[in-house]
Every structure is written in C-alpha cells, then in structure tokens.
C-alpha cells in the first residue's frame, strides 16, 4: 500500500485528472475514491492485472447543441486512464459509482504461510524437573 501512496505523491506534479483520494478504512482495508462526474458505469472500466490497477474512462459522447443554454462547461468529459501500482497482496474487493464518485475497495490479504508466527521456546527437561521439585522443597 505504501507504493500506492508513494506513486500518488510522485504523480502530483503530473496529470491530475481525475482527482482521487486514498483512505485507510481499517487495519488492512483501503478505499480509492475518484471524482468522475459525467461518467456512468458503462463509461468506466476498472481492471487489475498483476500488481497494477487501471481505471479508464471513455470520452462521453458529444452532447447535442444545448441551444445556447450552457454558458460555461467546467465538468470535464474527456477520456482518462489512471494506473496505480499496488503493493504485494492487495486485492480489489469491488467498485461502486455513487454521486459522481467511483469508490474502489482494496484489501491487504497476506497468505497465512507468509504471516509472521510466534514460535514457543521450550525449556530443557532438566530445568522442568527442578521447577517441579522447588515447591516441595519449600514445603518441607
């Protein structure tokens, strides 16, 4: 996940469309939120390949003349493609488009074999015998 955040910082000087946030929502869960006003679910494609998440938006079809009603067009409708390099063991849980915001749920799932595990330290048998005899010696 650190790579994802670092790439976001590095890209801050580059193209910034569409803008996005990355939020940590739990110990191992994150949400990538992109502002994609003017795009519908059919206009956006979210794909994951290896450790790369790609979000692409098709250009909205040219709107018919609005008979001069639109005085200023500030909502961009141009095509875009944003790539995010994901850290190891990050999986995409799903995507949801709501109120012009695309939310992509991410989760870190480290396989059990790669998780650290606690190893119990065994005492030698000779020490175990001495420990068990100690209470009897104090009672005498």
N, C-alpha and C positions, 0 to 999 in steps of 0.2 A: 504494500500500500504506500510505503514511503516513496517508491519510484513514481507512482501515480501523482502524488503531491509534488514531487520534485519536477516532473515533466510539466505540470501545470504552472509552476513558477517560471520555468525556463521559457514556456510559451507565452508568458505575459507580455513580452516585448514583441511577439509576432502577431499573427492574425488573432482577433478576439471575437470572431463571430462563429457560432452563437455563444453568448456568455454562459458560464456554468459555475456551479458551486460543488464542493465535495464535503459531505458531512459525515462525521462518525456518529452512528446511531446506537451502537452497542459495543461490547468488548471486541467482537470480531465482525461487525457489520457496518456497512457504509452505504451512502446514497449519493449518486451523481445526479445533480439536477441541472438541466439545460433549458434556457429560455428559447423556445421555438414557436413563438406566436405566429400564427398564419399557416402553420403546417398541421395536417391531420395525420392520423395513424397510418394511412396509406402512403403518405409522402415521406415518411421517415423509416429508415432501415437500421436496425441495431444488430451488429454481428460480432461474434467473438471467435478469434482464430489464434491458437497458441496463447500467448500472453498479451494479445492486443485486442482492445475493444474499439470498434469503429462505429461511429454514429454518423449517418449520412442523410441529408435531406434533399429531395428532388425539388427543383425550382417550381414554385407554384405557377399554374398556367396563367398566361397574361389575362388580366381582367378586362372585360369589355369596357369601353369608354363609359365613364360614370357621369356623362352629360355635364361635366364641369363641377360635379359635387365635391370631389376630392381636391382640397386646396393644398394639402401637404401630405406626402406619403413618407412616413418615418418608420413604419414597420417593414423591415426587410423581408423580401420573399425570395431571395436568391438562394441558389443551391449551396450546400456546405458539406464538408466532411471533416470530422474531428477524430483523431486517433489518440488513444490512451494506452500506454504500456502498463500492464498490470503486474503487480508483484506475484511471486510464486504462490500457488494455492488459493488464488482469488477466483471465485466463480460468480457468474451472473445469475442472480435468482429470478429476475424478471424486470420488465419495463412497463411503465404506465404513463399515459399522456393525460394531463389534467390541467385545465385552465391555462393552456399555452406553455406549460412546463412539462418536460419529459423527465421522469424520475426512473433511474436505473439502479436497482438494488444489487449491491455487491456483498459477498460474504467470504471471509477467510476460512477455509476448511483445510486444516493441516491433517494429513493422514495419521492415524494412531502410531504407525511404525516410525514416523518422523518426530513425534512429540517427545519432549524430554520425560523421562520416567525416573522415579526415585528408587534407588537400589538400597535394600536394607543391609546394614552391616552386621554380620554375625560375630559374636564373641567366641573365642576359643573354648572348647569343652572344659578345660581345666579351670577357667575363671567361673564358669557356670556352677561347678561343684562347690567352689569356695564361697560363692554368693549364697548358695542354699544352706551351707553349714553355718554361716555367720549368725543367723538369728538363733540357732540352737546354742551356740557358744555364749551368746549374751544372756540367754535364759538361765544358764547354769550358774 
